[in-house]
Amino acid sequence: MKKYVAEFIGTFFLMATIGNVVLNPGGAGDMAPLAIGAALMVMVFANGHLSGAHFNPAVTLAVWLR
């Protein structure tokens, strides 16, 4: 169960970061990829040992289907 919770938290924060950075007009601008990468890096370091760090929803779905 810890794996699923860690995946959910990591995916949630990654998607929230992408949504806030990309959809906010006049937001991060050229720094958007850096913000997204930093959020992903933090989630991998925080939860990677629990779940394997498949925080991209497409990768998570593919691993689940496999």
CHARMM internal coordinates of N, CA and C (Angstrom, degrees):
IC EDIT
DIST 1 N 1 CA 1.4467
DIST 1 CA 1 C 1.5316
ANGL 1 N 1 CA 1 C 111.55
DIST 1 C 2 N 1.3391
ANGL 1 CA 1 C 2 N 116.62
DIHE 1 N 1 CA 1 C 2 N -31.05
DIST 2 N 2 CA 1.4625
ANGL 1 C 2 N 2 CA 119.75
DIHE 1 CA 1 C 2 N 2 CA 178.70
DIST 2 CA 2 C 1.5226
ANGL 2 N 2 CA 2 C 111.50
DIHE 1 C 2 N 2 CA 2 C -61.96
DIST 2 C 3 N 1.3347
ANGL 2 CA 2 C 3 N 116.46
DIHE 2 N 2 CA 2 C 3 N -35.49
DIST 3 N 3 CA 1.4630
ANGL 2 C 3 N 3 CA 120.27
DIHE 2 CA 2 C 3 N 3 CA 179.13
DIST 3 CA 3 C 1.5195
ANGL 3 N 3 CA 3 C 111.25
DIHE 2 C 3 N 3 CA 3 C -61.40
DIST 3 C 4 N 1.3249
ANGL 3 CA 3 C 4 N 116.03
DIHE 3 N 3 CA 3 C 4 N -44.51
DIST 4 N 4 CA 1.4561
ANGL 3 C 4 N 4 CA 120.16
DIHE 3 CA 3 C 4 N 4 CA -177.66
DIST 4 CA 4 C 1.5223
ANGL 4 N 4 CA 4 C 111.98
DIHE 3 C 4 N 4 CA 4 C -68.18
DIST 4 C 5 N 1.3092
ANGL 4 CA 4 C 5 N 116.23
DIHE 4 N 4 CA 4 C 5 N -39.44
DIST 5 N 5 CA 1.4673
ANGL 4 C 5 N 5 CA 119.84
DIHE 4 CA 4 C 5 N 5 CA 177.60
DIST 5 CA 5 C 1.5231
ANGL 5 N 5 CA 5 C 110.49
DIHE 4 C 5 N 5 CA 5 C -65.79
DIST 5 C 6 N 1.3302
ANGL 5 CA 5 C 6 N 117.44
DIHE 5 N 5 CA 5 C 6 N -42.32
DIST 6 N 6 CA 1.4589
ANGL 5 C 6 N 6 CA 120.89
DIHE 5 CA 5 C 6 N 6 CA 178.77
DIST 6 CA 6 C 1.5273
ANGL 6 N 6 CA 6 C 111.03
DIHE 5 C 6 N 6 CA 6 C -64.46
DIST 6 C 7 N 1.3297
ANGL 6 CA 6 C 7 N 117.26
DIHE 6 N 6 CA 6 C 7 N -40.91
DIST 7 N 7 CA 1.4632
ANGL 6 C 7 N 7 CA 121.03
DIHE 6 CA 6 C 7 N 7 CA 176.38
DIST 7 CA 7 C 1.5213
ANGL 7 N 7 CA 7 C 110.95
DIHE 6 C 7 N 7 CA 7 C -62.45
DIST 7 C 8 N 1.3260
ANGL 7 CA 7 C 8 N 116.91
DIHE 7 N 7 CA 7 C 8 N -44.27
DIST 8 N 8 CA 1.4584
ANGL 7 C 8 N 8 CA 120.70
DIHE 7 CA 7 C 8 N 8 CA -179.31
DIST 8 CA 8 C 1.5245
ANGL 8 N 8 CA 8 C 110.97
DIHE 7 C 8 N 8 CA 8 C -62.46
DIST 8 C 9 N 1.3184
ANGL 8 CA 8 C 9 N 116.20
DIHE 8 N 8 CA 8 C 9 N -46.74
DIST 9 N 9 CA 1.4702
ANGL 8 C 9 N 9 CA 120.01
DIHE 8 CA 8 C 9 N 9 CA -178.87
DIST 9 CA 9 C 1.5199
ANGL 9 N 9 CA 9 C 110.60
DIHE 8 C 9 N 9 CA 9 C -63.33
DIST 9 C 10 N 1.3290
ANGL 9 CA 9 C 10 N 116.99
DIHE 9 N 9 CA 9 C 10 N -46.28
DIST 10 N 10 CA 1.4590
ANGL 9 C 10 N 10 CA 120.33
DIHE 9 CA 9 C 10 N 10 CA -179.99
DIST 10 CA 10 C 1.5108
ANGL 10 N 10 CA 10 C 112.79
DIHE 9 C 10 N 10 CA 10 C -62.67
DIST 10 C 11 N 1.3420
ANGL 10 CA 10 C 11 N 116.72
DIHE 10 N 10 CA 10 C 11 N -44.64
DIST 11 N 11 CA 1.4644
ANGL 10 C 11 N 11 CA 120.62
DIHE 10 CA 10 C 11 N 11 CA 179.18
DIST 11 CA 11 C 1.5209
ANGL 11 N 11 CA 11 C 110.88
DIHE 10 C 11 N 11 CA 11 C -66.43
DIST 11 C 12 N 1.3242
ANGL 11 CA 11 C 12 N 116.77
DIHE 11 N 11 CA 11 C 12 N -39.64
DIST 12 N 12 CA 1.4590
ANGL 11 C 12 N 12 CA 120.13
DIHE 11 CA 11 C 12 N 12 CA 179.04
DIST 12 CA 12 C 1.5326
ANGL 12 N 12 CA 12 C 111.05
DIHE 11 C 12 N 12 CA 12 C -60.48
DIST 12 C 13 N 1.3281
ANGL 12 CA 12 C 13 N 116.63
DIHE 12 N 12 CA 12 C 13 N -48.66
DIST 13 N 13 CA 1.4650
ANGL 12 C 13 N 13 CA 118.79
DIHE 12 CA 12 C 13 N 13 CA -178.13
DIST 13 CA 13 C 1.5236
ANGL 13 N 13 CA 13 C 112.01
DIHE 12 C 13 N 13 CA 13 C -68.80
DIST 13 C 14 N 1.3259
ANGL 13 CA 13 C 14 N 117.69
DIHE 13 N 13 CA 13 C 14 N -33.73
DIST 14 N 14 CA 1.4631
ANGL 13 C 14 N 14 CA 119.56
DIHE 13 CA 13 C 14 N 14 CA 176.26
DIST 14 CA 14 C 1.5214
ANGL 14 N 14 CA 14 C 110.41
DIHE 13 C 14 N 14 CA 14 C -65.42
DIST 14 C 15 N 1.3252
ANGL 14 CA 14 C 15 N 117.38
DIHE 14 N 14 CA 14 C 15 N -46.71
DIST 15 N 15 CA 1.4645
ANGL 14 C 15 N 15 CA 120.43
DIHE 14 CA 14 C 15 N 15 CA 179.93
DIST 15 CA 15 C 1.5352
ANGL 15 N 15 CA 15 C 111.55
DIHE 14 C 15 N 15 CA 15 C -67.73
DIST 15 C 16 N 1.3236
ANGL 15 CA 15 C 16 N 117.32
DIHE 15 N 15 CA 15 C 16 N -35.99
DIST 16 N 16 CA 1.4645
ANGL 15 C 16 N 16 CA 120.06
DIHE 15 CA 15 C 16 N 16 CA 177.44
DIST 16 CA 16 C 1.5262
ANGL 16 N 16 CA 16 C 110.81
DIHE 15 C 16 N 16 CA 16 C -65.68
DIST 16 C 17 N 1.3251
ANGL 16 CA 16 C 17 N 116.36
DIHE 16 N 16 CA 16 C 17 N -39.84
DIST 17 N 17 CA 1.4635
ANGL 16 C 17 N 17 CA 119.85
DIHE 16 CA 16 C 17 N 17 CA 177.87
DIST 17 CA 17 C 1.5160
ANGL 17 N 17 CA 17 C 110.89
DIHE 16 C 17 N 17 CA 17 C -64.91
DIST 17 C 18 N 1.3207
ANGL 17 CA 17 C 18 N 116.81
DIHE 17 N 17 CA 17 C 18 N -45.81
DIST 18 N 18 CA 1.4620
ANGL 17 C 18 N 18 CA 120.12
DIHE 17 CA 17 C 18 N 18 CA 179.28
DIST 18 CA 18 C 1.5202
ANGL 18 N 18 CA 18 C 110.17
DIHE 17 C 18 N 18 CA 18 C -62.13
DIST 18 C 19 N 1.3127
ANGL 18 CA 18 C 19 N 116.57
DIHE 18 N 18 CA 18 C 19 N -44.71
DIST 19 N 19 CA 1.4550
ANGL 18 C 19 N 19 CA 119.62
DIHE 18 CA 18 C 19 N 19 CA 179.49
DIST 19 CA 19 C 1.5150
ANGL 19 N 19 CA 19 C 113.29
DIHE 18 C 19 N 19 CA 19 C -62.01
DIST 19 C 20 N 1.3100
ANGL 19 CA 19 C 20 N 117.01
DIHE 19 N 19 CA 19 C 20 N -43.11
DIST 20 N 20 CA 1.4646
ANGL 19 C 20 N 20 CA 120.29
DIHE 19 CA 19 C 20 N 20 CA -179.08
DIST 20 CA 20 C 1.5177
ANGL 20 N 20 CA 20 C 112.74
DIHE 19 C 20 N 20 CA 20 C -71.29
DIST 20 C 21 N 1.3171
ANGL 20 CA 20 C 21 N 117.12
DIHE 20 N 20 CA 20 C 21 N -34.89
DIST 21 N 21 CA 1.4622
ANGL 20 C 21 N 21 CA 120.18
DIHE 20 CA 20 C 21 N 21 CA -176.81
DIST 21 CA 21 C 1.5191
ANGL 21 N 21 CA 21 C 111.13
DIHE 20 C 21 N 21 CA 21 C -80.42
DIST 21 C 22 N 1.3142
ANGL 21 CA 21 C 22 N 117.68
DIHE 21 N 21 CA 21 C 22 N -43.84
DIST 22 N 22 CA 1.4569
ANGL 21 C 22 N 22 CA 121.01
DIHE 21 CA 21 C 22 N 22 CA -173.73
DIST 22 CA 22 C 1.5239
ANGL 22 N 22 CA 22 C 112.12
DIHE 21 C 22 N 22 CA 22 C -81.52
DIST 22 C 23 N 1.3140
ANGL 22 CA 22 C 23 N 117.58
DIHE 22 N 22 CA 22 C 23 N -39.92
DIST 23 N 23 CA 1.4573
ANGL 22 C 23 N 23 CA 120.34
DIHE 22 CA 22 C 23 N 23 CA -174.96
DIST 23 CA 23 C 1.5170
ANGL 23 N 23 CA 23 C 114.00
DIHE 22 C 23 N 23 CA 23 C -84.60
DIST 23 C 24 N 1.3215
ANGL 23 CA 23 C 24 N 117.96
DIHE 23 N 23 CA 23 C 24 N -12.16
DIST 24 N 24 CA 1.4545
ANGL 23 C 24 N 24 CA 121.68
DIHE 23 CA 23 C 24 N 24 CA 179.16
DIST 24 CA 24 C 1.5234
ANGL 24 N 24 CA 24 C 109.32
DIHE 23 C 24 N 24 CA 24 C -81.02
DIST 24 C 25 N 1.3470
ANGL 24 CA 24 C 25 N 118.21
DIHE 24 N 24 CA 24 C 25 N 110.58
DIST 25 N 25 CA 1.4638
ANGL 24 C 25 N 25 CA 118.96
DIHE 24 CA 24 C 25 N 25 CA -179.68
DIST 25 CA 25 C 1.5335
ANGL 25 N 25 CA 25 C 111.10
DIHE 24 C 25 N 25 CA 25 C -65.44
DIST 25 C 26 N 1.3099
ANGL 25 CA 25 C 26 N 115.62
DIHE 25 N 25 CA 25 C 26 N 130.15
DIST 26 N 26 CA 1.4593
ANGL 25 C 26 N 26 CA 120.57
DIHE 25 CA 25 C 26 N 26 CA -178.85
DIST 26 CA 26 C 1.5085
ANGL 26 N 26 CA 26 C 112.42
DIHE 25 C 26 N 26 CA 26 C 73.33
DIST 26 C 27 N 1.3131
ANGL 26 CA 26 C 27 N 117.64
DIHE 26 N 26 CA 26 C 27 N 20.59
DIST 27 N 27 CA 1.4627
ANGL 26 C 27 N 27 CA 122.24
DIHE 26 CA 26 C 27 N 27 CA -176.92
DIST 27 CA 27 C 1.5154
ANGL 27 N 27 CA 27 C 112.26
DIHE 26 C 27 N 27 CA 27 C -76.19
DIST 27 C 28 N 1.3053
ANGL 27 CA 27 C 28 N 116.85
DIHE 27 N 27 CA 27 C 28 N -113.07
DIST 28 N 28 CA 1.4583
ANGL 27 C 28 N 28 CA 121.93
DIHE 27 CA 27 C 28 N 28 CA -173.60
DIST 28 CA 28 C 1.5193
ANGL 28 N 28 CA 28 C 112.62
DIHE 27 C 28 N 28 CA 28 C -76.57
DIST 28 C 29 N 1.3198
ANGL 28 CA 28 C 29 N 118.47
DIHE 28 N 28 CA 28 C 29 N -25.40
DIST 29 N 29 CA 1.4568
ANGL 28 C 29 N 29 CA 121.47
DIHE 28 CA 28 C 29 N 29 CA 178.77
DIST 29 CA 29 C 1.5125
ANGL 29 N 29 CA 29 C 111.88
DIHE 28 C 29 N 29 CA 29 C 64.33
DIST 29 C 30 N 1.3273
ANGL 29 CA 29 C 30 N 116.32
DIHE 29 N 29 CA 29 C 30 N -120.67
DIST 30 N 30 CA 1.4636
ANGL 29 C 30 N 30 CA 121.56
DIHE 29 CA 29 C 30 N 30 CA -178.45
DIST 30 CA 30 C 1.5226
ANGL 30 N 30 CA 30 C 112.73
DIHE 29 C 30 N 30 CA 30 C -71.89
DIST 30 C 31 N 1.3026
ANGL 30 CA 30 C 31 N 117.31
DIHE 30 N 30 CA 30 C 31 N -14.79
DIST 31 N 31 CA 1.4651
ANGL 30 C 31 N 31 CA 120.92
DIHE 30 CA 30 C 31 N 31 CA -177.92
DIST 31 CA 31 C 1.5310
ANGL 31 N 31 CA 31 C 112.70
DIHE 30 C 31 N 31 CA 31 C -91.26
DIST 31 C 32 N 1.3279
ANGL 31 CA 31 C 32 N 118.34
DIHE 31 N 31 CA 31 C 32 N 3.06
DIST 32 N 32 CA 1.4656
ANGL 31 C 32 N 32 CA 121.72
DIHE 31 CA 31 C 32 N 32 CA -177.92
DIST 32 CA 32 C 1.5275
ANGL 32 N 32 CA 32 C 112.58
DIHE 31 C 32 N 32 CA 32 C -58.77
DIST 32 C 33 N 1.3396
ANGL 32 CA 32 C 33 N 119.48
DIHE 32 N 32 CA 32 C 33 N -47.17
DIST 33 N 33 CA 1.4705
ANGL 32 C 33 N 33 CA 117.85
DIHE 32 CA 32 C 33 N 33 CA 178.65
DIST 33 CA 33 C 1.5296
ANGL 33 N 33 CA 33 C 113.05
DIHE 32 C 33 N 33 CA 33 C -61.47
DIST 33 C 34 N 1.3034
ANGL 33 CA 33 C 34 N 117.22
DIHE 33 N 33 CA 33 C 34 N -34.31
DIST 34 N 34 CA 1.4627
ANGL 33 C 34 N 34 CA 120.63
DIHE 33 CA 33 C 34 N 34 CA 178.24
DIST 34 CA 34 C 1.5309
ANGL 34 N 34 CA 34 C 111.10
DIHE 33 C 34 N 34 CA 34 C -67.42
DIST 34 C 35 N 1.3179
ANGL 34 CA 34 C 35 N 117.04
DIHE 34 N 34 CA 34 C 35 N -40.10
DIST 35 N 35 CA 1.4645
ANGL 34 C 35 N 35 CA 120.93
DIHE 34 CA 34 C 35 N 35 CA 178.29
DIST 35 CA 35 C 1.5269
ANGL 35 N 35 CA 35 C 110.78
DIHE 34 C 35 N 35 CA 35 C -65.57
DIST 35 C 36 N 1.3255
ANGL 35 CA 35 C 36 N 116.99
DIHE 35 N 35 CA 35 C 36 N -42.56
DIST 36 N 36 CA 1.4636
ANGL 35 C 36 N 36 CA 120.82
DIHE 35 CA 35 C 36 N 36 CA 179.56
DIST 36 CA 36 C 1.5240
ANGL 36 N 36 CA 36 C 110.12
DIHE 35 C 36 N 36 CA 36 C -66.28
DIST 36 C 37 N 1.3234
ANGL 36 CA 36 C 37 N 117.12
DIHE 36 N 36 CA 36 C 37 N -43.98
DIST 37 N 37 CA 1.4592
ANGL 36 C 37 N 37 CA 120.70
DIHE 36 CA 36 C 37 N 37 CA 178.58
DIST 37 CA 37 C 1.5198
ANGL 37 N 37 CA 37 C 112.60
DIHE 36 C 37 N 37 CA 37 C -63.94
DIST 37 C 38 N 1.3199
ANGL 37 CA 37 C 38 N 116.41
DIHE 37 N 37 CA 37 C 38 N -38.62
DIST 38 N 38 CA 1.4710
ANGL 37 C 38 N 38 CA 120.06
DIHE 37 CA 37 C 38 N 38 CA 178.67
DIST 38 CA 38 C 1.5263
ANGL 38 N 38 CA 38 C 110.82
DIHE 37 C 38 N 38 CA 38 C -66.43
DIST 38 C 39 N 1.3266
ANGL 38 CA 38 C 39 N 117.44
DIHE 38 N 38 CA 38 C 39 N -40.70
DIST 39 N 39 CA 1.4669
ANGL 38 C 39 N 39 CA 120.30
DIHE 38 CA 38 C 39 N 39 CA 178.10
DIST 39 CA 39 C 1.5237
ANGL 39 N 39 CA 39 C 110.38
DIHE 38 C 39 N 39 CA 39 C -64.50
DIST 39 C 40 N 1.3238
ANGL 39 CA 39 C 40 N 117.06
DIHE 39 N 39 CA 39 C 40 N -41.89
DIST 40 N 40 CA 1.4640
ANGL 39 C 40 N 40 CA 120.40
DIHE 39 CA 39 C 40 N 40 CA 178.29
DIST 40 CA 40 C 1.5228
ANGL 40 N 40 CA 40 C 110.97
DIHE 39 C 40 N 40 CA 40 C -64.73
DIST 40 C 41 N 1.3243
ANGL 40 CA 40 C 41 N 116.95
DIHE 40 N 40 CA 40 C 41 N -40.65
DIST 41 N 41 CA 1.4604
ANGL 40 C 41 N 41 CA 120.94
DIHE 40 CA 40 C 41 N 41 CA 179.19
DIST 41 CA 41 C 1.5327
ANGL 41 N 41 CA 41 C 110.88
DIHE 40 C 41 N 41 CA 41 C -62.03
DIST 41 C 42 N 1.3042
ANGL 41 CA 41 C 42 N 117.15
DIHE 41 N 41 CA 41 C 42 N -43.29
DIST 42 N 42 CA 1.4614
ANGL 41 C 42 N 42 CA 120.88
DIHE 41 CA 41 C 42 N 42 CA 179.47
DIST 42 CA 42 C 1.5278
ANGL 42 N 42 CA 42 C 110.42
DIHE 41 C 42 N 42 CA 42 C -63.22
DIST 42 C 43 N 1.3300
ANGL 42 CA 42 C 43 N 117.17
DIHE 42 N 42 CA 42 C 43 N -42.64
DIST 43 N 43 CA 1.4630
ANGL 42 C 43 N 43 CA 120.20
DIHE 42 CA 42 C 43 N 43 CA 179.89
DIST 43 CA 43 C 1.5278
ANGL 43 N 43 CA 43 C 111.56
DIHE 42 C 43 N 43 CA 43 C -67.42
DIST 43 C 44 N 1.3233
ANGL 43 CA 43 C 44 N 118.26
DIHE 43 N 43 CA 43 C 44 N -36.82
DIST 44 N 44 CA 1.4645
ANGL 43 C 44 N 44 CA 120.81
DIHE 43 CA 43 C 44 N 44 CA 178.28
DIST 44 CA 44 C 1.5236
ANGL 44 N 44 CA 44 C 110.30
DIHE 43 C 44 N 44 CA 44 C -66.43
DIST 44 C 45 N 1.3225
ANGL 44 CA 44 C 45 N 117.16
DIHE 44 N 44 CA 44 C 45 N -44.64
DIST 45 N 45 CA 1.4623
ANGL 44 C 45 N 45 CA 119.69
DIHE 44 CA 44 C 45 N 45 CA 178.90
DIST 45 CA 45 C 1.5289
ANGL 45 N 45 CA 45 C 111.94
DIHE 44 C 45 N 45 CA 45 C -67.37
DIST 45 C 46 N 1.3277
ANGL 45 CA 45 C 46 N 117.36
DIHE 45 N 45 CA 45 C 46 N -34.14
DIST 46 N 46 CA 1.4621
ANGL 45 C 46 N 46 CA 120.43
DIHE 45 CA 45 C 46 N 46 CA -177.56
DIST 46 CA 46 C 1.5286
ANGL 46 N 46 CA 46 C 112.84
DIHE 45 C 46 N 46 CA 46 C -78.90
DIST 46 C 47 N 1.3369
ANGL 46 CA 46 C 47 N 117.27
DIHE 46 N 46 CA 46 C 47 N -38.62
DIST 47 N 47 CA 1.4590
ANGL 46 C 47 N 47 CA 120.24
DIHE 46 CA 46 C 47 N 47 CA -172.15
DIST 47 CA 47 C 1.5198
ANGL 47 N 47 CA 47 C 114.76
DIHE 46 C 47 N 47 CA 47 C -122.76
DIST 47 C 48 N 1.3015
ANGL 47 CA 47 C 48 N 118.05
DIHE 47 N 47 CA 47 C 48 N 0.22
DIST 48 N 48 CA 1.4617
ANGL 47 C 48 N 48 CA 120.66
DIHE 47 CA 47 C 48 N 48 CA -175.97
DIST 48 CA 48 C 1.5125
ANGL 48 N 48 CA 48 C 113.96
DIHE 47 C 48 N 48 CA 48 C -62.81
DIST 48 C 49 N 1.3058
ANGL 48 CA 48 C 49 N 117.41
DIHE 48 N 48 CA 48 C 49 N -35.08
DIST 49 N 49 CA 1.4716
ANGL 48 C 49 N 49 CA 120.50
DIHE 48 CA 48 C 49 N 49 CA -179.64
DIST 49 CA 49 C 1.5222
ANGL 49 N 49 CA 49 C 112.09
DIHE 48 C 49 N 49 CA 49 C -71.13
DIST 49 C 50 N 1.3237
ANGL 49 CA 49 C 50 N 117.33
DIHE 49 N 49 CA 49 C 50 N -19.41
DIST 50 N 50 CA 1.4616
ANGL 49 C 50 N 50 CA 120.65
DIHE 49 CA 49 C 50 N 50 CA 179.89
DIST 50 CA 50 C 1.5296
ANGL 50 N 50 CA 50 C 112.62
DIHE 49 C 50 N 50 CA 50 C -88.05
DIST 50 C 51 N 1.3333
ANGL 50 CA 50 C 51 N 115.80
DIHE 50 N 50 CA 50 C 51 N -43.23
DIST 51 N 51 CA 1.4589
ANGL 50 C 51 N 51 CA 118.29
DIHE 50 CA 50 C 51 N 51 CA -167.91
DIST 51 CA 51 C 1.5231
ANGL 51 N 51 CA 51 C 114.70
DIHE 50 C 51 N 51 CA 51 C -118.12
DIST 51 C 52 N 1.2965
ANGL 51 CA 51 C 52 N 118.81
DIHE 51 N 51 CA 51 C 52 N -9.19
DIST 52 N 52 CA 1.4568
ANGL 51 C 52 N 52 CA 120.19
DIHE 51 CA 51 C 52 N 52 CA -175.38
DIST 52 CA 52 C 1.5160
ANGL 52 N 52 CA 52 C 113.02
DIHE 51 C 52 N 52 CA 52 C 92.21
DIST 52 C 53 N 1.3014
ANGL 52 CA 52 C 53 N 117.96
DIHE 52 N 52 CA 52 C 53 N -6.19
DIST 53 N 53 CA 1.4649
ANGL 52 C 53 N 53 CA 125.46
DIHE 52 CA 52 C 53 N 53 CA 172.33
DIST 53 CA 53 C 1.5212
ANGL 53 N 53 CA 53 C 113.44
DIHE 52 C 53 N 53 CA 53 C 63.27
DIST 53 C 54 N 1.3269
ANGL 53 CA 53 C 54 N 117.76
DIHE 53 N 53 CA 53 C 54 N 49.17
DIST 54 N 54 CA 1.4636
ANGL 53 C 54 N 54 CA 121.32
DIHE 53 CA 53 C 54 N 54 CA 171.68
DIST 54 CA 54 C 1.5251
ANGL 54 N 54 CA 54 C 107.92
DIHE 53 C 54 N 54 CA 54 C -95.74
DIST 54 C 55 N 1.3127
ANGL 54 CA 54 C 55 N 116.75
DIHE 54 N 54 CA 54 C 55 N 68.40
DIST 55 N 55 CA 1.4571
ANGL 54 C 55 N 55 CA 119.87
DIHE 54 CA 54 C 55 N 55 CA -172.40
DIST 55 CA 55 C 1.5178
ANGL 55 N 55 CA 55 C 113.87
DIHE 54 C 55 N 55 CA 55 C -82.42
DIST 55 C 56 N 1.3121
ANGL 55 CA 55 C 56 N 117.96
DIHE 55 N 55 CA 55 C 56 N -11.52
DIST 56 N 56 CA 1.4497
ANGL 55 C 56 N 56 CA 120.83
DIHE 55 CA 55 C 56 N 56 CA 173.50
DIST 56 CA 56 C 1.5257
ANGL 56 N 56 CA 56 C 106.87
DIHE 55 C 56 N 56 CA 56 C -74.47
DIST 56 C 57 N 1.3256
ANGL 56 CA 56 C 57 N 119.15
DIHE 56 N 56 CA 56 C 57 N 123.55
DIST 57 N 57 CA 1.4655
ANGL 56 C 57 N 57 CA 120.00
DIHE 56 CA 56 C 57 N 57 CA -176.93
DIST 57 CA 57 C 1.5255
ANGL 57 N 57 CA 57 C 113.10
DIHE 56 C 57 N 57 CA 57 C -57.74
DIST 57 C 58 N 1.3188
ANGL 57 CA 57 C 58 N 118.43
DIHE 57 N 57 CA 57 C 58 N -32.93
DIST 58 N 58 CA 1.4601
ANGL 57 C 58 N 58 CA 120.57
DIHE 57 CA 57 C 58 N 58 CA 178.78
DIST 58 CA 58 C 1.5295
ANGL 58 N 58 CA 58 C 110.91
DIHE 57 C 58 N 58 CA 58 C -66.60
DIST 58 C 59 N 1.3202
ANGL 58 CA 58 C 59 N 116.61
DIHE 58 N 58 CA 58 C 59 N -40.08
DIST 59 N 59 CA 1.4640
ANGL 58 C 59 N 59 CA 120.16
DIHE 58 CA 58 C 59 N 59 CA 178.61
DIST 59 CA 59 C 1.5216
ANGL 59 N 59 CA 59 C 109.83
DIHE 58 C 59 N 59 CA 59 C -69.32
DIST 59 C 60 N 1.3045
ANGL 59 CA 59 C 60 N 117.61
DIHE 59 N 59 CA 59 C 60 N -41.18
DIST 60 N 60 CA 1.4611
ANGL 59 C 60 N 60 CA 121.59
DIHE 59 CA 59 C 60 N 60 CA 178.07
DIST 60 CA 60 C 1.5252
ANGL 60 N 60 CA 60 C 110.66
DIHE 59 C 60 N 60 CA 60 C -59.81
DIST 60 C 61 N 1.3210
ANGL 60 CA 60 C 61 N 116.85
DIHE 60 N 60 CA 60 C 61 N -45.17
DIST 61 N 61 CA 1.4557
ANGL 60 C 61 N 61 CA 120.94
DIHE 60 CA 60 C 61 N 61 CA 178.78
DIST 61 CA 61 C 1.5229
ANGL 61 N 61 CA 61 C 111.23
DIHE 60 C 61 N 61 CA 61 C -63.93
DIST 61 C 62 N 1.3245
ANGL 61 CA 61 C 62 N 116.84
DIHE 61 N 61 CA 61 C 62 N -42.82
DIST 62 N 62 CA 1.4659
ANGL 61 C 62 N 62 CA 120.58
DIHE 61 CA 61 C 62 N 62 CA 179.72
DIST 62 CA 62 C 1.5308
ANGL 62 N 62 CA 62 C 111.71
DIHE 61 C 62 N 62 CA 62 C -63.77
DIST 62 C 63 N 1.3236
ANGL 62 CA 62 C 63 N 117.24
DIHE 62 N 62 CA 62 C 63 N -41.67
DIST 63 N 63 CA 1.4669
ANGL 62 C 63 N 63 CA 120.52
DIHE 62 CA 62 C 63 N 63 CA 178.16
DIST 63 CA 63 C 1.5238
ANGL 63 N 63 CA 63 C 109.62
DIHE 62 C 63 N 63 CA 63 C -66.21
DIST 63 C 64 N 1.3202
ANGL 63 CA 63 C 64 N 117.58
DIHE 63 N 63 CA 63 C 64 N -40.22
DIST 64 N 64 CA 1.4555
ANGL 63 C 64 N 64 CA 120.61
DIHE 63 CA 63 C 64 N 64 CA 179.27
DIST 64 CA 64 C 1.5260
ANGL 64 N 64 CA 64 C 111.59
DIHE 63 C 64 N 64 CA 64 C -65.23
DIST 64 C 65 N 1.3418
ANGL 64 CA 64 C 65 N 116.86
DIHE 64 N 64 CA 64 C 65 N -41.62
DIST 65 N 65 CA 1.4643
ANGL 64 C 65 N 65 CA 120.74
DIHE 64 CA 64 C 65 N 65 CA 179.64
DIST 65 CA 65 C 1.5297
ANGL 65 N 65 CA 65 C 112.09
DIHE 64 C 65 N 65 CA 65 C -68.59
DIST 65 C 66 N 1.3051
ANGL 65 CA 65 C 66 N 115.68
DIHE 65 N 65 CA 65 C 66 N -32.47
DIST 66 N 66 CA 1.4722
ANGL 65 C 66 N 66 CA 120.59
DIHE 65 CA 65 C 66 N 66 CA -178.12
DIST 66 CA 66 C 1.5093
ANGL 66 N 66 CA 66 C 109.53
DIHE 65 C 66 N 66 CA 66 C -67.15
END
COOR INIT
IC SEED 1 N 1 CA 1 C
IC BUILD
